[in-house]
Amino acid sequence: MDFDELIARLDLTAKIRLLTGAGMWSLLPMPEIGLDRIVMSDGPIGVRGGRWSAADPSIALPSPTALAATWDVELVRRAGRLLAQEARRKGVHVLLAPTLNLHRSPLAGRHFECLSEDPYLTGEIGAAYVEGVQEGGVATTPKHFVANDSETDRFTVDVRVEEKALRELYLRPFERVVRAGAWGLMTAYNSVNGATMTEHSPLVNGVLKEEWGFDGLVVSDWTAVRSTEAAALGGTDVAMPGPYGPWGDRLEAAVREGRVPESVVDDRVRRILRLAERVGALHITPSDAQETAASEPAAAGAQEIAASEPAAPGAQESPASGPAAYEAPAVFGPLRSGGGPRVQEPVDGVALAREAAARSFTLLANDGVLPLSGRPVIALLGAAAREARVMGGGSAQVFPERIVSPLAGLSERTEVRYAVGADPRLRLAPLPGPVTAQFLDAAGTVLSEQPLSTGEARWMGDLPPGVDGDRLAAVRLRAAYTPGATGEHELSITGAGAFTLTVDGRSVFDGRVDAPGDDPAVAFLTPPEHRVSVPMTAGRAYELALTHPAGAFGGMAFVSLALGHADPAPGEDELLAEAVRVAAECDVAVVVAGTTPQVESEGFDRESLRLPGRQDELVRAVAAAGPRTVVVVNAGAPVELPWAEEVAAVLLTWFPGQEAGAALADVLFGDAEPGGRLPTTWPRTLEDAPVTAVTPVDGTLAYEEGVSIGYPAWRRSGRAPAYWFGHGLGYTTWSYDSIAAEGATVSVAVTNTGPRPGREVVQVYAGREHRLAGFDVVEAGPGETVISTIFLPERAFQVWDGGWRTVEGEHPVAAGRSAADLRLFATVKI
């Protein structure tokens, strides 16, 4: 398609309108040139769509740290295909994922949303994700370019990092996904060496677009563009959201006055059109058809996407309804990335979410208690066992149609006796549904009603159908609740602003709940909580209503509120004693311990690596009561495990996605092997970690460690972590038999020496510092030997000293099971 001819049809005003969002999640359509509305959506574990609401559920895959823990690029590619299927179902053209920032410090609050401490592993997993999504005709925007590796003062921090570290570590995953063909990329909030990333011409124009040849779309993080000329000249193509912001009329004036060349605007429009063609949102118009009458049909656009959507998801109790059972059409329209239509097999979202979770589970320690056999009576302990935390907080959150808790998953398999033991949650759980959200005008007239599965409600961007933003004045959550226990119940209001809470029409709260700090993302994504105590009688129905002023600003909605509830509860000591008693009566104890949304989320960094509440005490008390204690760690990032040597097994499940409990039953009983290997090193204590700094000093965060992060930094420190990068056990054993190297190709022979089939991640490290240079997932039956052939990239033998330089000569290579368990050695000559 002749993009220049299309651009020539637009006047300057129209072209500039394209460069700013038409709303929260979309770009403006221009039918006069065949351009549909382009819709974007947050990821990375699911696809929210234009309305972030439980009324529009999404498949929820395991967290990015979990996906990286599989070390399985084909599995991640399949996950990408599922996400593309979900995006097409929701009419989304651009998925705002994956996150490629590195695990520089274990304190980083968004650690769970990134992939690894290692740039090579991050790049390979990220490239597979990009390829899988884009095979389905949906664009990705790998983010956040670049050095957005922590959250504190993320809007204003200036990251100071030397060029060598920038090239060898932080830019490397982005270079890899550009080489993989990413159609988009997102610039970060932060500055790098004095310039904000939305204005950083040397990195965006120079490195990304010119040196790497990136021909895709560069979109800003939301509200990250804060200047007119500097951002326009700095390489950012689209400022999100819109339509308000520093571009628009001001950018048009800058062009007309000669401060910004019109050719800069044209280049950005060209990139939008190229993206639109790739995702099927650009049609051949009548004037084009005269020149291309014999060419292939126009690409599928927004109308065709809408036509292929299924009916609205059904009720939760029907497992065959909604996104889990959605069957994508066999052909996703004529997708124009390097050819004609691509056939896509429908992906079973529930099955893949379950498989990916099991593959990601990382067995850190096991004295032989796992896998379980027969039908043991299990003592299941911990608040997260009943209400699993399956995803991280912030923009990565979606609303799945169902969540299988460990309690539900294990109860399907054997007899389970549950006790809380210790509840680390700082907030009450949302009231169980059904709950109805009512959208009201100023007179109290109901504009629309939306069913919710819990008392958590959130809309960011588009309002539900039938809601006029100009008339919207408030949102009310209504529920009929019948308690099962008599006593003082706690109700909670979660949100920022004014609220009224009534019980049977009687006001129990009428006031404000104010958010600390000045980060609007924190106020919206992790708002404050206020609690009230209300006496209730078991068996009696109560009418609950929570009302919050709301409106639309520039056509965009920002509504976030939740009605929480907790039954009367015994004291902490009583909970702990009950857990010990239950554990002593059962065959095996499974303690689910983890973090909370107030510990791991977008918008803030962690202050420690300790498990919140009295969970460490719970583990130790249960382990003392019975030697067969398995601890399931439900966290997206490293936590301290001071009791690890006191228990029979430690299984890391990350944030495991919606099929958490089903996958846990599969792994604990040996139906599936725990396939995970650590994508980042786990310290024993925070004080041991070689790099921890996340707090700027006078607005600057200095990466003083240079290239020394992750496992190379641990080696240099002389301290041993709790578990090394690459570590993970399975249910069989392996011998590493031989290694051969020819050129940059390494072949490793491994044998399954155990009694059952298994999977192994063969890891190859190269150079004097033994950095990861290749890996392969292999499978073998008992006694079977397999040969793993791994091709090492040229970059494994290069260093940056003002340019990439290949270090010629002999390079040591080693193969093994982790960064510290290297078993075979050879030499590669370059």
C-alpha positions in Angstrom: 0.0 0.0 0.0 1.2 3.5 -0.8 1.4 5.2 2.6 2.8 8.4 1.1 -0.3 8.7 -1.2 -2.5 8.3 1.9 -0.5 10.9 3.9 -0.8 13.3 1.0 -4.6 13.2 1.3 -4.4 14.6 4.9 -3.9 18.2 5.9 -1.6 19.0 8.8 -4.5 19.3 11.3 -5.7 15.8 10.5 -2.2 14.3 10.6 -1.5 15.7 14.0 -4.9 14.5 15.4 -3.6 11.0 14.6 -0.6 11.4 16.8 -2.6 11.7 20.1 -5.1 9.2 21.5 -8.7 9.6 20.6 -9.4 8.5 24.2 -7.9 6.3 26.9 -7.2 3.3 24.7 -7.7 4.1 21.0 -6.4 6.1 18.1 -8.7 8.2 15.9 -10.3 6.5 12.8 -10.0 8.3 9.5 -12.5 6.7 7.1 -11.4 9.0 4.3 -8.2 7.1 4.0 -9.6 3.7 5.1 -8.2 3.8 8.6 -10.2 2.2 11.3 -10.1 3.0 15.0 -7.0 1.3 16.5 -7.7 -0.1 20.0 -5.0 -0.8 22.6 -5.2 -2.8 25.8 -3.0 -3.6 28.8 -1.6 -7.1 29.2 0.7 -9.0 29.9 -1.1 -12.0 31.4 -4.4 -11.3 29.7 -6.3 -8.8 27.5 -8.5 -6.3 29.3 -10.0 -4.7 26.3 -11.6 -1.2 26.2 -13.5 -1.8 29.5 -11.6 -2.9 32.5 -14.5 -4.7 34.2 -15.5 -8.0 35.6 -18.5 -7.8 33.2 -15.9 -8.4 30.4 -13.8 -11.3 31.7 -10.4 -12.3 30.4 -8.3 -15.4 30.5 -5.6 -14.9 33.2 -2.3 -16.6 32.5 0.6 -16.9 35.0 2.7 -13.9 35.8 5.7 -13.0 33.5 8.1 -14.3 36.1 6.3 -17.6 35.9 6.3 -17.7 32.1 10.1 -17.0 32.2 10.5 -19.7 34.8 9.4 -22.2 32.2 12.4 -21.4 30.0 10.2 -22.8 27.3 10.0 -20.4 24.2 7.5 -22.6 22.4 5.1 -22.6 25.4 5.5 -18.8 25.7 4.8 -18.6 21.9 1.6 -20.6 22.4 0.7 -18.2 25.3 1.1 -15.3 22.8 -1.2 -17.0 20.4 -3.8 -17.3 23.1 -3.5 -13.6 23.9 -3.9 -12.7 20.3 -7.1 -14.8 20.2 -8.3 -13.0 23.3 -7.4 -9.6 21.7 -9.2 -10.3 18.5 -12.3 -11.5 20.5 -12.3 -8.1 22.3 -11.6 -6.0 19.3 -8.1 -5.1 20.4 -5.4 -4.4 17.8 -2.4 -3.6 20.1 -1.4 -5.4 23.3 0.7 -3.2 25.6 3.2 -5.9 26.5 5.6 -7.6 27.3 7.6 -5.9 30.0 11.4 -6.3 29.3 12.9 -4.4 32.2 15.4 -6.4 34.2 15.3 -7.7 37.7 18.1 -5.4 38.8 16.9 -5.2 42.5 14.7 -7.7 44.3 12.9 -4.7 45.9 11.4 -3.6 42.6 7.7 -3.5 43.0 6.9 -4.5 39.5 9.4 -7.4 39.6 6.6 -9.9 38.9 5.7 -8.2 35.6 9.3 -8.4 34.3 10.9 -11.7 33.1 14.4 -12.2 34.4 17.6 -10.7 35.8 19.4 -12.0 32.7 19.2 -10.0 29.5 19.6 -13.0 27.2 16.8 -15.0 28.9 14.6 -11.9 29.0 15.2 -11.3 25.3 14.5 -14.9 24.2 11.3 -15.2 26.3 10.2 -11.8 25.2 10.8 -12.5 21.5 8.7 -15.7 21.8 5.9 -13.7 23.4 6.0 -11.1 20.6 6.1 -13.7 17.9 3.2 -15.6 19.3 0.9 -12.5 19.7 1.8 -11.1 16.3 1.2 -14.4 14.6 -2.4 -13.8 15.5 -2.4 -10.4 13.8 -2.2 -8.4 17.0 0.7 -5.9 17.6 2.8 -5.9 20.7 4.6 -2.9 22.4 7.5 -4.3 24.4 8.1 -1.9 27.3 9.3 0.2 29.1 12.1 1.6 26.9 14.5 1.8 28.9 15.9 1.5 32.4 12.5 1.6 34.1 13.6 -1.2 36.5 12.0 0.2 39.7 8.9 2.2 40.7 10.0 4.8 43.2 9.5 8.3 41.7 9.1 6.6 38.3 7.6 9.8 36.7 10.6 12.0 37.5 13.6 9.7 38.3 16.8 10.2 36.2 18.6 6.9 35.9 22.3 7.3 35.5 23.8 4.3 33.7 27.1 3.9 31.8 26.9 3.1 28.2 28.5 -0.3 28.5 25.8 -1.4 31.0 23.1 0.2 29.0 24.1 -1.8 25.9 25.1 -5.1 27.4 22.2 -5.3 29.8 19.2 -3.0 29.6 19.0 -2.4 25.8 19.8 -6.0 24.9 16.3 -7.5 25.4 14.7 -4.6 23.4 17.2 -5.2 20.6 16.2 -8.9 20.5 12.5 -8.2 20.2 13.1 -5.6 17.5 15.1 -8.3 15.6 12.1 -10.6 16.2 9.9 -8.1 14.4 8.0 -6.2 17.1 5.4 -3.9 15.6 5.4 -1.4 18.5 7.4 -0.3 21.5 6.6 1.8 24.5 8.8 4.5 26.0 9.1 4.8 29.7 8.4 7.6 32.2 11.9 7.9 33.6 14.9 9.8 32.3 18.1 8.2 31.3 21.3 10.2 31.7 19.4 13.5 31.8 16.7 13.2 29.1 13.2 11.7 29.6 12.7 8.7 27.4 9.8 10.3 25.5 12.4 13.0 24.4 15.5 10.8 24.2 16.5 11.3 20.5 19.9 9.5 20.9 18.2 6.3 22.1 14.8 6.4 20.4 15.8 8.0 17.0 19.5 7.0 17.1 19.6 3.5 18.5 16.1 2.2 18.1 15.0 3.6 14.7 18.3 4.1 12.9 20.8 1.6 14.3 18.3 -1.2 14.8 16.1 -0.3 11.9 12.9 -0.4 13.9 10.0 0.5 11.5 7.2 0.1 14.1 5.2 2.5 16.2 6.7 4.1 19.4 3.9 4.9 21.8 4.5 6.7 25.1 3.6 5.3 28.5 0.3 6.9 29.5 0.8 10.6 30.3 4.6 10.3 29.8 4.7 12.9 27.0 5.0 16.3 28.8 6.5 18.5 26.1 5.6 19.6 22.6 8.8 20.1 20.6 11.2 18.0 22.6 8.9 14.9 22.5 8.0 15.4 18.8 11.7 15.6 17.9 12.7 12.9 20.4 11.3 10.0 18.5 8.0 9.3 20.3 5.3 8.7 17.6 2.1 8.7 19.6 1.2 10.4 22.9 -1.2 8.5 25.0 -3.9 8.9 26.2 -5.8 11.7 24.4 -7.2 13.8 23.1 -5.8 16.3 25.5 -2.1 16.8 26.2 0.9 18.8 25.0 0.5 18.0 21.3 -2.6 18.8 19.3 -2.9 22.6 18.6 0.5 23.3 20.2 2.3 20.7 18.0 0.5 22.1 14.9 1.6 25.6 15.8 5.2 24.3 16.2 5.1 22.8 12.7 3.6 25.9 11.1 6.2 28.1 12.8 9.0 25.8 11.6 10.1 24.6 15.0 9.2 21.0 14.1 9.6 19.8 10.4 6.4 18.5 8.9 8.5 15.5 7.7 8.7 14.5 11.3 4.9 14.4 11.5 4.7 12.5 8.2 7.1 9.8 9.5 4.9 9.3 12.6 1.7 9.0 10.5 3.5 6.6 8.2 4.3 4.4 11.2 0.7 4.5 12.3 -0.5 3.4 8.9 2.1 0.6 8.8 0.8 -0.6 12.1 -2.8 -0.4 11.0 -2.0 -2.4 7.9 -0.3 -5.1 9.9 -3.2 -5.5 12.3 -5.9 -5.3 9.6 -7.2 -1.8 10.4 -6.3 -0.2 7.1 -8.5 -0.8 4.1 -8.0 -0.2 0.4 -10.0 2.9 -0.4 -11.8 3.5 -3.8 -8.9 5.5 -5.3 -6.5 2.8 -4.3 -8.8 0.1 -5.8 -8.5 1.6 -9.2 -4.7 1.0 -9.1 -4.9 -2.4 -7.4 -8.1 -3.9 -8.8 -6.4 -7.3 -9.3 -4.8 -7.4 -5.9 -5.9 -9.3 -2.8 -9.0 -8.2 -0.7 -8.7 -5.5 1.8 -7.5 -6.4 5.3 -9.9 -7.2 8.0 -10.7 -4.2 10.2 -12.6 -3.3 13.2 -16.0 -4.2 11.6 -14.8 -7.7 10.7 -13.3 -8.2 14.1 -16.7 -7.2 15.7 -18.5 -9.5 13.3 -16.4 -12.5 14.4 -16.9 -11.9 18.1 -18.9 -14.5 20.1 -21.9 -13.7 22.2 -21.3 -12.1 25.6 -19.7 -14.5 28.2 -22.3 -16.6 30.1 -22.7 -17.2 33.7 -19.7 -18.4 35.8 -21.3 -21.7 36.6 -21.4 -22.7 33.0 -17.8 -23.9 32.2 -18.4 -23.9 28.5 -19.2 -20.2 28.3 -17.1 -17.0 28.1 -13.5 -16.6 27.1 -12.4 -20.0 28.3 -14.4 -21.7 25.7 -14.1 -19.1 22.9 -13.2 -20.6 19.6 -11.4 -18.2 17.3 -12.1 -18.3 13.6 -9.6 -20.5 11.7 -8.5 -17.5 9.7 -7.8 -14.1 11.4 -8.4 -12.1 8.2 -5.7 -11.2 5.7 -2.9 -10.3 8.1 -0.3 -8.3 6.1 2.9 -9.0 8.0 5.0 -10.5 5.2 2.3 -12.3 3.3 -1.3 -13.3 3.1 -3.7 -14.9 5.5 -2.3 -17.1 8.4 -4.3 -20.0 9.7 -4.6 -20.0 13.5 -5.8 -23.1 15.4 -8.1 -22.1 18.3 -6.4 -22.2 21.7 -8.1 -23.6 24.8 -7.4 -20.9 27.3 -8.2 -22.8 30.4 -6.1 -25.8 29.4 -3.1 -23.6 28.5 -3.4 -21.5 31.7 -3.3 -24.8 33.7 -0.4 -26.2 31.7 1.7 -23.0 31.8 1.2 -22.8 35.6 2.4 -26.3 36.2 5.4 -25.8 33.8 6.3 -22.6 35.8 6.1 -24.1 39.3 9.7 -24.3 40.6 10.6 -26.9 43.1 13.3 -25.3 45.3 13.7 -28.2 47.8 12.3 -31.7 48.2 13.3 -34.4 50.7 11.2 -37.0 48.8 7.7 -36.0 50.1 6.7 -35.0 46.6 5.0 -36.2 44.6 2.2 -37.3 46.9 0.7 -40.7 46.3 -2.7 -42.3 47.1 -5.3 -40.1 48.8 -3.6 -38.5 51.8 -5.6 -36.3 54.1 -4.1 -32.8 53.6 -4.0 -30.0 56.1 -4.2 -27.0 53.9 -3.2 -23.8 55.7 -2.9 -20.1 54.9 -5.2 -17.3 53.7 -3.9 -17.6 50.1 -5.0 -21.3 50.0 -8.6 -20.2 50.1 -8.3 -16.9 48.2 -5.3 -17.3 46.0 -3.3 -14.4 44.7 -3.1 -15.3 41.0 -1.8 -12.1 39.5 0.2 -9.0 40.4 -1.4 -5.6 41.2 -1.7 -2.6 38.9 -2.1 -2.4 35.2 -1.3 -6.1 34.8 -4.6 -7.0 36.5 -7.5 -8.6 34.6 -10.8 -10.0 35.7 -10.9 -13.8 34.9 -14.2 -15.6 34.6 -13.1 -18.1 37.2 -10.3 -18.6 39.7 -9.4 -22.1 41.0 -8.0 -21.7 44.5 -5.6 -24.3 46.0 -8.5 -25.3 48.3 -10.8 -25.9 45.4 -8.1 -27.6 43.3 -6.9 -30.0 46.0 -10.4 -30.7 47.3 -11.2 -32.2 43.9 -8.4 -34.7 44.4 -8.4 -35.8 48.1 -9.7 -35.0 51.5 -8.7 -31.5 52.6 -9.0 -29.9 56.1 -8.5 -26.2 55.9 -7.4 -23.6 58.5 -6.3 -20.0 58.0 -3.4 -20.2 60.4 -2.2 -16.7 59.6 -3.8 -14.0 57.5 -1.3 -11.5 56.1 -3.8 -9.5 54.1 -3.9 -5.8 55.1 -7.2 -5.4 53.2 -10.5 -7.3 53.3 -11.4 -9.5 50.4 -14.1 -8.2 48.1 -17.6 -9.2 49.0 -18.6 -12.4 47.2 -21.1 -11.9 44.4 -23.5 -11.5 42.9 -23.0 -7.7 43.1 -24.7 -5.2 40.8 -23.0 -1.9 39.7 -25.5 0.8 39.0 -24.5 3.9 37.0 -26.6 6.9 38.1 -27.2 10.4 36.9 -27.5 13.5 39.2 -31.2 12.7 39.9 -30.4 9.2 40.9 -31.8 7.7 37.7 -30.2 4.4 36.8 -28.5 4.7 33.4 -27.2 1.1 33.3 -26.7 -1.9 35.5 -23.7 -4.2 35.3 -23.4 -7.6 37.0 -20.2 -8.2 39.0 -18.8 -11.5 40.3 -17.5 -9.8 43.5 -17.6 -6.4 45.2 -14.6 -5.1 43.2 -15.5 -2.6 40.4 -13.2 -0.9 38.0 -13.6 1.0 34.8 -10.8 2.8 33.1 -11.4 4.2 29.6 -14.7 3.3 28.0 -17.9 3.3 30.0 -20.3 0.4 29.7 -22.8 0.4 26.8 -25.7 2.8 27.4 -23.9 5.0 29.9 -23.8 8.7 28.8 -20.6 10.2 30.2 -22.1 13.6 30.3 -25.0 12.4 32.5 -23.0 10.1 34.8 -22.8 11.4 38.4 -22.2 8.3 40.5 -21.7 4.6 40.7 -23.4 2.4 43.3 -22.6 -1.2 44.2 -25.6 -3.1 45.6 -25.6 -6.6 47.1 -27.9 -8.8 49.2 -25.6 -10.5 51.8 -26.6 -13.2 54.2 -23.9 -13.9 56.8 -23.1 -17.3 58.1 -22.0 -16.2 61.5 -23.4 -13.8 64.1 -21.2 -11.0 65.5 -19.3 -8.0 64.5 -18.6 -8.1 60.8 -16.2 -5.8 59.0 -17.1 -3.9 55.9 -14.5 -2.0 53.9 -14.5 0.8 51.4 -11.6 0.7 49.0 -11.1 3.7 46.7 -10.2 7.4 46.8 -12.7 10.2 47.2 -16.2 10.5 48.7 -18.3 7.5 49.6 -21.6 6.6 51.3 -22.1 3.1 52.7 -25.5 1.9 53.8 -26.8 -1.3 55.4 -30.5 -1.8 55.0 -30.8 1.8 54.0 -29.0 3.1 57.2 -25.8 5.0 56.7 -22.7 3.5 58.3 -20.2 5.7 56.5 -20.5 9.1 54.8 -17.2 10.8 54.2 -13.9 10.8 52.2 -11.2 8.2 51.8 -8.0 10.0 50.7 -5.0 8.4 49.0 -1.5 9.2 50.2 1.1 10.6 47.8 0.7 12.1 44.4 0.9 9.1 42.0 -2.5 8.9 40.2 -1.7 5.3 39.2 -1.4 4.3 42.8 -4.6 6.1 43.7 -6.5 4.2 41.0 -4.8 0.9 41.0 -4.0 0.4 44.7 -6.4 2.8 46.4 -6.7 3.2 50.2 -9.1 1.2 52.4 -11.5 2.4 55.2 -13.2 -0.2 57.5 -16.4 0.0 59.5 -17.8 -2.6 62.0 -21.4 -3.7 61.6 -23.2 -6.2 63.8 -24.9 -8.9 61.8 -27.1 -12.0 62.5 -26.5 -15.3 60.8 -29.1 -16.3 58.3 -30.6 -12.8 57.9 -30.3 -11.0 54.5 -28.9 -7.5 54.5 -29.0 -5.0 51.7 -25.6 -3.3 51.2 -25.0 -0.3 49.0 -21.8 1.6 48.4 -22.1 4.9 46.4 -19.2 6.9 44.9 -19.3 10.1 42.8 -18.1 9.4 39.3 -17.9 11.0 35.9 -16.3 10.9 32.5 -13.5 13.4 31.7 -12.9 13.9 28.0 -15.0 10.9 27.3 -12.8 8.7 29.6 -14.0 7.0 32.8 -11.9 6.5 35.9 -13.9 4.5 38.4 -12.3 2.3 41.0 -14.0 1.1 44.1 -14.6 -2.0 46.1 -16.9 -3.2 48.9 -15.1 -5.7 51.1 -16.2 -8.0 53.9 -14.8 -10.2 56.7 -16.7 -12.5 59.1 -16.1 -12.2 62.8 -12.7 -13.8 63.4 -10.8 -15.2 66.3 -7.5 -13.7 67.3 -4.2 -14.4 65.6 -3.0 -16.7 68.3 -6.2 -18.8 68.1 -5.8 -19.0 64.3 -2.2 -20.2 64.7 -3.1 -22.9 67.3 -6.0 -24.2 65.1 -3.6 -24.6 62.2 -1.1 -26.6 64.3 -3.9 -28.8 65.6 -5.3 -29.5 62.1 -1.7 -30.2 60.7 -1.1 -32.7 63.5 -4.2 -34.7 62.6 -3.4 -35.0 58.9 -1.1 -37.1 56.7 0.7 -34.1 55.1 0.5 -30.3 55.7 0.5 -27.8 52.8 1.1 -24.2 53.8 0.4 -21.6 51.2 2.4 -18.5 52.1 2.8 -15.3 50.0 2.7 -11.6 49.4 -0.2 -9.2 49.2 -1.2 -6.4 46.8 0.2 -4.0 49.4 3.6 -5.7 49.0 3.9 -6.4 45.3 2.2 -4.0 42.8 2.7 -1.3 40.3 3.5 2.2 41.6 5.8 1.5 44.6 8.8 -0.6 45.5 9.1 -3.0 48.3 10.7 -2.2 51.6 11.8 -5.7 52.6 11.7 -9.3 51.4 10.0 -10.7 54.4 6.7 -12.4 54.1 4.0 -10.2 55.6 2.2 -11.0 58.8 2.9 -14.1 60.9 3.4 -16.5 58.0 6.9 -17.4 58.9 5.7 -18.2 62.4 2.9 -20.4 60.9 5.4 -22.4 58.8 7.7 -23.1 61.7 4.9 -24.1 64.0 3.4 -26.4 61.5 6.7 -27.9 60.6 7.4 -28.6 64.2 4.0 -30.4 64.5 4.8 -32.7 61.6 7.8 -33.5 59.4 5.7 -33.8 56.2 5.3 -30.1 55.6 5.2 -28.7 52.1 5.4 -24.9 51.7 3.9 -23.3 48.6 5.3 -19.9 48.0 2.7 -17.6 46.3 4.9 -14.6 45.3 5.9 -13.0 42.1 9.4 -12.0 43.3 12.0 -13.2 45.8 11.0 -13.4 49.4 13.1 -14.5 52.4 12.5 -18.2 53.4 14.2 -18.5 56.9 12.5 -21.8 57.5 13.5 -23.5 54.2 15.7 -26.1 55.9 13.0 -27.0 58.4 10.4 -28.2 56.0 10.1 -31.2 53.7 9.6 -29.3 50.4 9.4 -25.8 49.1 7.4 -25.2 45.9 7.4 -21.7 44.3 4.2 -21.1 42.3 4.7 -17.4 41.5 1.4 -15.7 40.6 0.0 -18.7 38.9 -3.0 -17.4 37.0 -6.6 -18.4 37.1 -6.0 -22.2 37.1 -3.7 -22.0 40.2 -5.4 -24.7 42.3 -5.9 -27.2 39.4 -2.2 -26.9 38.4 -1.1 -27.2 42.1 -3.0 -30.5 42.4 -1.4 -31.7 39.2 2.1 -31.0 40.5 1.7 -32.1 44.1 0.3 -35.5 43.0 2.8 -35.9 40.1 0.4 -35.7 37.2 2.6 -32.9 36.0 6.3 -32.3 36.8 7.3 -28.9 38.3 9.0 -27.6 35.2 10.3 -24.3 36.5 13.8 -23.0 36.8 14.6 -19.7 38.5 14.8 -16.8 36.1 16.4 -14.7 38.9 18.6 -15.4 41.9 16.9 -15.6 45.3 18.8 -14.1 48.2 18.7 -15.6 51.7 18.2 -12.1 53.1 17.9 -8.6 51.6 21.2 -7.6 53.2 23.0 -10.3 51.2 21.8 -9.1 47.8 24.6 -7.3 45.8 22.2 -4.7 44.3 19.2 -3.3 46.1 19.0 0.4 45.5 15.7 1.6 44.1 15.3 5.0 45.9 16.6 8.1 44.0 18.9 10.6 45.7 18.1 14.2 44.7 16.1 12.8 41.8 18.9 10.6 40.5 19.2 6.8 40.7 22.7 5.8 39.9 23.4 2.3 38.6 26.8 2.3 40.2 27.1 -1.5 39.8 27.6 -1.1 36.1 27.2 -4.5 34.4 27.3 -6.4 37.6 23.7 -7.5 38.4 22.2 -10.8 38.9 24.1 -14.0 39.2 27.5 -12.5 38.0 27.2 -10.0 40.8 26.5 -12.8 43.3 29.7 -14.6 42.1 31.7 -11.5 42.6 30.3 -10.8 46.0 31.6 -14.2 47.3 28.2 -14.7 49.1 26.0 -17.7 48.3 22.3 -16.9 47.7 19.5 -19.1 48.9 18.9 -20.4 45.3 20.9 -19.6 42.2 19.7 -18.4 38.9 18.6 -21.5 36.8 17.9 -23.7 39.9 14.9 -26.0 40.0 14.2 -29.6 40.8 12.0 -32.1 39.0 10.7 -35.5 40.0 13.5 -37.4 38.3 17.3 -37.2 38.2 19.7 -36.4 35.4 23.3 -37.1 34.5 25.3 -34.8 32.3 27.3 -37.1 30.1 29.3 -35.3 27.5 29.7 -31.9 25.7 31.1 -31.1 22.3 31.7 -27.6 20.8 32.2 -26.8 17.1 32.2 -23.2 16.2 29.3 -21.6 18.0 27.4 -24.9 18.3 27.4 -26.8 21.5 26.0 -30.3 21.9 25.2 -31.7 25.3 24.2 -35.4 26.1 22.1 -35.8 29.2 20.5 -39.0 30.6 17.3 -39.4 32.7 18.7 -41.5 35.5 15.5 -41.6 37.5 12.4 -43.8 37.6 9.9 -41.6 35.7 9.8 -39.5 32.6 10.9 -35.9 33.0 11.9 -32.6 31.5 15.2 -30.9 31.9 16.4 -27.4 31.1 20.0 -27.7 29.7 21.8 -24.4 30.3 25.0 -23.3 28.6 27.1 -20.5 30.0 30.0 -18.8 28.1 32.9 -16.6 28.7 35.2 -16.1 31.7 32.2 -14.8 33.7 30.0 -17.8 32.6 27.0 -15.7 31.4 24.0 -17.5 30.0 24.5 -18.0 26.3 21.9 -20.7 25.4 19.4 -23.1 26.8 17.1 -26.0 25.7 14.2 -27.9 27.2 14.5 -31.6 26.6 12.3 -34.6 27.6 13.3 -38.2 28.2 12.0 -41.4 29.7 13.7 -43.4 32.4 17.2 -44.4 31.3 16.9 -42.5 28.0 19.7 -40.3 26.7 19.0 -37.2 24.6 21.3 -34.8 22.7 20.7 -31.1 23.2 22.1 -28.9 20.4 22.4 -25.3 21.3 23.5 -22.5 19.0 25.2 -19.7 20.8 24.6 -16.1 19.6 27.4 -13.9 18.4 26.5 -11.4 21.1 27.7 -14.0 23.7 31.3 -13.3 22.5 31.0 -9.6 22.2 31.6 -6.6 24.4 30.7 -3.0 24.1 33.5 -0.4 24.0 31.9 2.3 21.9 30.7 -0.3 19.5 30.1 -4.1 19.5 33.5 -5.9 19.3 33.8 -9.6 18.9 36.5 -11.0 21.3 38.4 -13.5 19.1 40.1 -16.5 20.5 39.2 -19.3 22.8 36.2 -19.0 25.1 35.2 -21.4 27.9 31.7 -22.8 27.8 30.0 -24.8 30.5 26.7 -26.8 30.6 24.7 -27.5 33.7 21.6 -27.2 35.8 22.0 -23.7 37.1 24.5 -20.8 37.2 26.2 -22.6 40.1 25.8 -26.2 39.1 28.0 -26.4 36.0 28.9 -30.0 35.1 30.5 -30.1 31.7 33.2 -27.8 30.2 34.5 -27.2 26.7 36.2 -24.5 24.7 34.7 -22.5 21.8 37.1 -20.8 19.3 35.8 -17.6 17.7 
